[in-house]
Amino acid sequence: MADSAEGVIRFEVEHETRMLDPRVHGETVALLSAWREVLARLGLVGRDPGRYQGAGYGNLSARLPPFGDVGRGRRRFLVTGSQTGGIPDLSLDHYCVVERYDPARNAVRSRGPIRPSSESLTHGAIYDVTPAVRFVLHAHAPEIWRRARVLGLAMTRREVVNGTPEMALEVQRLYRESQLSTTGILAMGGHEDGVLAFAATPDAAGETLVKTLARALAIPS
């Protein structure tokens, strides 16, 4: 059975609670929050009492500078905080910065007014696999998820649980072994309705997600 748990942090978090600087992160937060509202209006992120036992679902992130020669596990990114799915309008208070992440140790180091999304290891894994990716959108799209094979999408193995080191490694495996580097979108086989889209810009990632949803809806039931 697919695992639908959302917002459950499965890794060790070393978190420093403090405010983020709007002069540094305000523009990126505004960009992510705008796309989050678009996805929320489409039902791809948010919280619905009738879905997933009422748990929030979906999260977004953006890589932060420096973008040069930064080693794996240290490619900093801004991410929506844990348990923010049901909040209509996100502000700076609902984001945090992931400073370091280590799937081998199942650990994340972060700072901000809120703890990081439960999918932070997976976001980090995507940033590690290619420096070209700057934005990751994790949405829940039943139509895409159920038709992933027909759509020709890469899909993680069903036994791999979301938010785990195994999921991070699985995403990287798919990037190496499938057409994922070209399509920029995958389905999470063990995470009910879960999909990930990523690109160099939020517009490109969002366009990929929405176009794939349209393709899925065009497939006869």
JOGI-V900432 format. One record per residue. N is the residue number from 1. RES is the residue in one letter. SS is DSSP state (helix for helix, strand for strand, loop for the rest). NEAR is the number of other C-alpha atoms within 12 Angstrom. Layout:
n->(N,N)
res->(RES,RES)
ss->(SS,SS)
near->(NEAR,NEAR)
This chain:
n->(1,2,3,4,5,6,7,8,9,10,11,12,13,14,15,16,17,18,19,20,21,22,23,24,25,26,27,28,29,30,31,32,33,34,35,36,37,38,39,40,41,42,43,44,45,46,47,48,49,50,51,52,53,54,55,56,57,58,59,60,61,62,63,64,65,66,67,68,69,70,71,72,73,74,75,76,77,78,79,80,81,82,83,84,85,86,87,88,89,90,91,92,93,94,95,96,97,98,99,100,101,102,103,104,105,106,107,108,109,110,111,112,113,114,115,116,117,118,119,120,121,122,123,124,125,126,127,128,129,130,131,132,133,134,135,136,137,138,139,140,141,142,143,144,145,146,147,148,149,150,151,152,153,154,155,156,157,158,159,160,161,162,163,164,165,166,167,168,169,170,171,172,173,174,175,176,177,178,179,180,181,182,183,184,185,186,187,188,189,190,191,192,193,194,195,196,197,198,199,200,201,202,203,204,205,206,207,208,209,210,211,212,213,214,215,216,217,218,219,220,221)
res->(M,A,D,S,A,E,G,V,I,R,F,E,V,E,H,E,T,R,M,L,D,P,R,V,H,G,E,T,V,A,L,L,S,A,W,R,E,V,L,A,R,L,G,L,V,G,R,D,P,G,R,Y,Q,G,A,G,Y,G,N,L,S,A,R,L,P,P,F,G,D,V,G,R,G,R,R,R,F,L,V,T,G,S,Q,T,G,G,I,P,D,L,S,L,D,H,Y,C,V,V,E,R,Y,D,P,A,R,N,A,V,R,S,R,G,P,I,R,P,S,S,E,S,L,T,H,G,A,I,Y,D,V,T,P,A,V,R,F,V,L,H,A,H,A,P,E,I,W,R,R,A,R,V,L,G,L,A,M,T,R,R,E,V,V,N,G,T,P,E,M,A,L,E,V,Q,R,L,Y,R,E,S,Q,L,S,T,T,G,I,L,A,M,G,G,H,E,D,G,V,L,A,F,A,A,T,P,D,A,A,G,E,T,L,V,K,T,L,A,R,A,L,A,I,P,S)
ss->(loop,loop,strand,loop,loop,loop,loop,loop,loop,loop,loop,strand,strand,strand,strand,strand,strand,loop,loop,loop,loop,helix,helix,helix,helix,helix,helix,helix,helix,helix,helix,helix,helix,helix,helix,helix,helix,helix,helix,helix,helix,loop,loop,loop,loop,strand,strand,loop,loop,loop,loop,helix,helix,helix,loop,strand,strand,loop,strand,strand,strand,strand,strand,loop,loop,loop,loop,loop,loop,loop,loop,loop,loop,loop,loop,loop,strand,strand,strand,strand,strand,loop,loop,loop,loop,loop,loop,loop,loop,loop,loop,helix,helix,helix,strand,strand,strand,strand,strand,strand,strand,strand,loop,loop,loop,loop,strand,strand,strand,strand,strand,strand,loop,loop,loop,strand,loop,loop,loop,helix,helix,helix,helix,helix,helix,helix,helix,helix,helix,loop,loop,loop,loop,loop,strand,strand,strand,strand,strand,strand,loop,helix,helix,helix,helix,helix,loop,helix,helix,helix,helix,loop,loop,strand,strand,loop,loop,loop,loop,loop,loop,loop,loop,loop,helix,helix,helix,helix,helix,helix,helix,helix,helix,helix,helix,helix,helix,loop,loop,helix,helix,helix,helix,loop,strand,strand,strand,loop,loop,loop,strand,loop,loop,strand,strand,strand,strand,strand,strand,loop,loop,helix,helix,helix,helix,helix,helix,helix,helix,helix,helix,helix,helix,helix,helix,helix,helix,helix,loop,loop,loop)
near->(13,22,22,29,30,37,32,26,27,28,32,26,29,22,24,20,20,18,23,26,20,17,12,16,29,22,18,34,37,27,26,38,36,22,38,40,27,26,34,31,16,20,26,38,39,38,29,21,13,10,22,25,14,18,24,35,46,50,51,55,52,44,43,29,20,15,22,15,12,19,20,24,30,30,39,37,47,47,51,51,41,34,30,36,39,28,26,21,24,31,31,32,32,39,44,46,46,43,34,34,39,33,35,19,18,30,30,42,32,36,30,32,24,32,37,49,44,44,51,57,50,51,52,53,43,48,40,33,28,30,28,21,32,38,40,46,52,48,47,43,39,28,31,40,38,29,29,30,19,21,25,22,35,35,39,38,25,23,19,27,33,45,42,37,32,30,39,38,30,36,46,31,23,29,29,17,15,21,19,29,27,20,26,39,45,47,46,44,35,28,38,33,37,42,48,50,49,44,33,27,25,35,25,23,35,36,24,30,40,32,21,33,34,18,21,25,21,15,17,9,9)
